[in-house]
Amino acid sequence: MTRSFIGILLLLCGLCRSGLASAEDLDPRQMGMVTGPTTGTQIQFGRDIAGVAKTAGLDILVKESQGSIDNIKRMDSQENAALGIVYADVLNYLSRSESPAMRQVASRLRLIFPLYFAEAHLLARRSIQTLGDLQGKRVIAGESGSGTWLTTMNLLQLTGVKPAELLNMPPLQGVTAVLKGEADALFFVAGKPVTLFTQVGHLIDKPEFAPLLANVHFVPLDDPRLLREYAPAKISPTDYDWMTGEVSTIAVKAVLMSFDFSGKQSPYFAQRCRQLATLGEAIRTHLDQLRQTGHPKWKDVNLNETVGLWKLDRCSRGGKETGNVPVDIGNQLEMLLRTR
């Protein structure tokens, strides 16, 4: 490992420590919430939610994860993971699966609240000017099991772009690889501003690293085919002050999910349902506070927004009956299950 590589890692990792408990707490009085990588927006939202839940007497253990697919798998396991933050395109993908087991998981999922739009960031070498330029290149698609990985696969499928090599790496190592020229581009889907990309801007003040930053940029994701399934968005110097101009991109909705605890009358299910009622009330009551002191993306949260085809959680709404909400995500994800 070269000294420059170590330097990049140390510089970029300044805010990448989660400080979360490593031991699994199986106490049902505590609710586990699986979120995302330490460099992403999911885990910051999770901490914000845990903070307001605590004021209502609810203890939530916020857990790092690889992302959306990993979260759903862990929620469907014996782990204390009653809650999860996932991307909406992953949720719709489950319900269309040819696997009965996958569809069974989907049928048990419930939407607690829609949260924020997560923007797709395509960081690449300067020679990459469009998404089509990734043809035949080395592209980092995120960690296997992450929402970034699935969204990356979907974007490439929608446009027919075929990289020569798709690499699976955590975000920090992926950004470092692009800066060093060991990969041509990296996808990372997270709500802006992303801590990791803010840290990237600090390279400009380091003479030994500034040339590395000068060789990379964010690539526009403005192909009309992408808007069949995703919302248009922008990344700008307001988000990352090292950028020189605004860049078009796309975004996917992140949502807070749980399994349905309203149906069975066991003591465990009843307790979880009461906890979700407490959580729902805490978030609604403290939404203004979250917008003022939480992650900047809270300013965009509309708790009443509809997203996807999922049934709304009854417990977090005081047991009120809820139906399906309209579908607004496309139908291009089924192939991803067959490739896993």
KAHUMO-V685143 format. One line per field, one symbol per residue. ss: DSSP state (h for helix, s for strand, l for the rest). phi: phi as a letter, one per 30 degrees, with the letter a starting at -180 (. if undefined). psi: psi as a letter, one per 40 degrees, with the letter a starting at -180 (. if undefined). A space follows every 50 residues. Layout:
# KAHUMO-V685143
ss=???
phi=???
psi=???
This chain:
# KAHUMO-V685143
ss=llhhhhhhhhhhhhhllllllllllllllsssssllllllhhhhhhhhhh hhhhhlllsssssllllhhhhhhhhlllllllssssshhhhhhhhllllh hhhhhhhhssssssssssssssssslllllhhhhlllsssllllllhhhh hhhhhhhhhlllllssslllhhhhhhhhhhllllssssssllllhhhhhh hhhhhlhhhhhhhhlssslllllhhhhhllssssslllllllllllssss ssssssssslllllllhhhhhhhhhhhhhhhhhhhlhhhhhhhllhhhhh llllllllllssllhhhllllllslllllllllhhhhhhl
phi=.dddddddedddcecccdiddcddccdddccdbdbaddccdedddedddd dddddciccccdbdadkededddddccdddbdbacbcdddddeddcddde ddddeedcdbddbdcbdcddcccbdedccbddddeiccbccjdejcdeed deedddddcidbddbcccbdedddddddddidbdabcbcaddddedddde ddddccedceddddcbadcdcbdeddddbbddabbbdddbdddcadbdab bbdcbcbbddcdddcdeddddddddddddedddddcddddddcdeedddc dbdcdcaiccddddddciiddbcdcddbcdbcceedddcd
psi=hiddddddddddedfehdeihdhhheheehhhhhcaieeadddddddddd dddddeehhhhhhiieaddddddddeaeiggeiihiidddddddeeiehd dddddddeiihdiicihhihhghiidehdiddeeheihhheiiheidddd ddddddddeehgidhhihiidddddddddeeeidihhhhihihhdddddd deddehdeeddddeeiihhigehdddedeiiiiihieddheeieiihiai iihiihiiiheedieidddddddddddddddddddeddddddeaidedde hheeiihafiiihddeffeihiaiiiheiafeeddddde.
